[in-house]
Amino acid sequence: MSTNKIALVTGGSRGLGRNMALRIAEKGLDVILTYHSNKEAANGVVQAIEQLGQKAVAFQLDTSDTNGFEVFFKKVSDYLSKAYNKNTFDYLINNAGTGIYKPFLETTEDDFDEMMNIHIKGVYFLSQQAVPLLSDGGGIINISSGLARFTLPGSSAYASMKGAVEVFTKYLAKELSNRKIRANVVAPGAVATDFGGGENKENDKKRALISKNTALGRVGEPEDIGGIVAFLCTEDARWINGQRIEASGGIML
């Protein structure tokens, strides 16, 4: 029976989630990852993790739809039973998400609900259903955003949900402490991915603005974030709990 620790990364097929999954595997953990629609990309991540010598599997999941969570965790449970002869995993990384850039006065109720469902309602109830399968002494890592600390126009709905996730994480840390399950937030600054229509990758005006307002003078890359999440999935991070770690190169200081 494998003694490897196991991390579940939502939205692990691309962008930040992909880098998190790979960096976690480099630390010697096995990975369960979810993807929304791109099975091919998810399988590519699984293969890359297997080349690192770790086990990996990908399951489809819409993290904004709580109705699918029970079936999803049944699949996870069956997989753990078959592959490891056990029924627990060690770390949950709530990474999956989408973004919108719309002024507050133009944001519709549908826009708001979309952000709420994926960034706080989904995270809240996915975590709730994951806890029975989490090992004692394991951890939950929620992904927030620098936009919960500073403001850039056009992100009011998205950033509000990330603010909610940060408060929620403190409650997780307190209420799961009897099982020594830690809960922390990693809050990336602006990162050049396809997220939110690729604004931070393609919009040169925005990239220049971000670089000018960042102490380290550039836009972030996925590689800047994954290692921090991977670190939180190790014994070295055992005394970090209920914390918000911003990884933004020192933006808007």
C-alpha positions, 0 to 999 in steps of 0.5 A: 500500500502506498504511503504517499500523501494525496492532494486534490486540486480543483481546476488542475488542467490549466493555468495556476491549477496545472502548475500547483498540481505539478509542483505538488507532485514534485514534493512527492505527493500523488494528485487527484485533479479536476477539470471542467471541460478539457479532458485532453489537457487534464490527461496531459497533466496526469501524464506529466505527474506520472513522469515525475514518478507519482500517481495521478488521476483526473475527474470531471467536476463543475465546482459551481454546481453543488448537485454534482458533489456527492457523485464526484466524492463517490468517484474519489472514494472508489478511486482511493479504495482501489488505488490505495486501499484506503478512503482518505486523502490529505490536502484539498486545494480549492483552485477552480474559478473563472473571472469577469471584468465588469464595472459594478454598475453593469454587473448583472444578477447572473454575473453575480450568481456565477461568481458566487456559485463558483468562488464561495458557494462551491468552495464552501460546500465542496469543502464540507463534503470533502472533510469526511474524506480528509485525513486528520492532520491534513489541510485545506488551501483556498485560492483568493486574490490580491483583489481582496486587499486592493481594488482595481475597477471592474472586479467588484463581484469576483473580489467580493467572493474572494473576500468571503473565501478569506473569512470562511478559511479562518472559520475552517481553521478554527472549526476543524482544529479538533482534527488538526486540519489546517486551513490557509489562503494563497492570494495571487496577484495579477498572473499571466494566464487565460483566466478572465479572458487572458487580460493579464497576458494579452492586455499590454496596457494593463500589464504595464500598469501592473508592472509599474505598481509591483515592487518586483516590476513585472506581472506574475507567472503561474510558476510563481504560485504553484510552489507556495501551494505545494509548500503548504502541502508539506510538514514544513508548513505544519504550523501555518494555520488560518493565514493569508499568504499573498503572492503578488511580487509586492503589488500596491504596497 
